[in-house]
């Protein structure tokens, strides 16, 4: 499992870096989509480490809700919802620049909070 966990964490970091690159290029849909990918991958890393199924959006939301309750931090669910909104924006393209910028920053905070949980096992 450790190898898979590390692969998910590496993908999360890679996607986060790409989100910032796309943001700098003013490609808001791609920036948001990569931020969503970063959020999803860090959740998958935690799920993998804990032996939990993680192959649907619904399950990812449940894992995030469980984590928020476990660590007593409701912001975790809020930040994941922001990531989801960025994912939707890839298709809808309705979010303003400042919202995407704040959203990408929120997803970075989400990844930073969750990454240590993936390493706890």
N, C-alpha and C positions, 0 to 999 in steps of 0.2 A: 504493500500500500504506500510506503514511503516514496517510492519512485513516482507513482501516479500523483500523489499529493504534491511533490516537487514540480511535476510537469504542469499541474493546474496553477500553482503559484507562479511559475515562470511565465505561463501564458497570461496570467493576470497582470503581471508587471509589464510585459510586452504590450498588451492592449492599452494599458494606462499611458505608456509612453507614446503610443500612436494617437491616442485621444488628444494629447497635448500638441502633437505635430499637426493634426487636422484642425485643431482649434486655432493654431497659429496661421494656418492657411485659409482660415475662415470657411472651412468646409464643415458646417455645423452638423449636418446629418451624420457624416462619418465620425466626427468627434464624439457625438452622443452614442453611436453604435459601438465604438471601441470602448467607451466608458462602461456601457452596459456589459460588454464582454468581460471587462476586468472584474466587475462586481460578480457576475455569474461564476467566473472561474475561481475566485477566492472562496465562494460558497461551496462550490464543488470540491475544492481542496479539503475543506473542513468535513464535508460529508464523506469523502473518500477515507479520510483519516479515521472517521468514526464508524465506518462500515455501513453507511446509509446510502440508499438509492438516491440518485440525483439527476434523473434524465427527463425532467419536465419542469416547466415554469412553475406549475402548481406546487411541486415538491420543493423547489428552491424557496418559494415564499414560506412554506411551512418550516423549513430549516432555519430561515432567517428569523421567523417569529419565535421559534424555540430558542435560538441563540440570544435574542433580545431579552427573553424571560430569564434565561440561564445567567446572563451577566448583569441583569438589571439595568439595561440601557435601551429604552424605547427608541432612541435616535437611530438605532441600527435598522429598524423597520422603515423609518422615514427615509433614510438615505438609500435604502434599496428601492423604495418607491420612486425616488428621484432617478435612479438608474433606469428603472422601467419606463419612466416618462421619456428619458433620452432615447431609449430603444424605440418607443412609439414614434418619436420625432423623426427617426430615420425614414419612416414611411409617410408620415403626415406633414413634416416640415413646417410646423406652426410655432415652434418656440423661438422667442427673440434671442439675439446674441447674448445679452446679459444673463438670461436664464440658463442657457447652455453653459456659459462660463462658470456660473455658480454651481450648476449641476455637476460638471466635471470635477470641480473642487470638492463637492460633497462626496462624490464617488471615490476620490483619492482618500478622503478621510475614512470612508467606509472600508476600503481595502486596508488602510493602515491599522484600523481597529481590529479587523478580522484576521489578518495574516498571522498574528501571534497565536490565535486560537487554533489555527491549522497545525501549528507546530507542537501544540500541547498533546495532541493525540487523544 
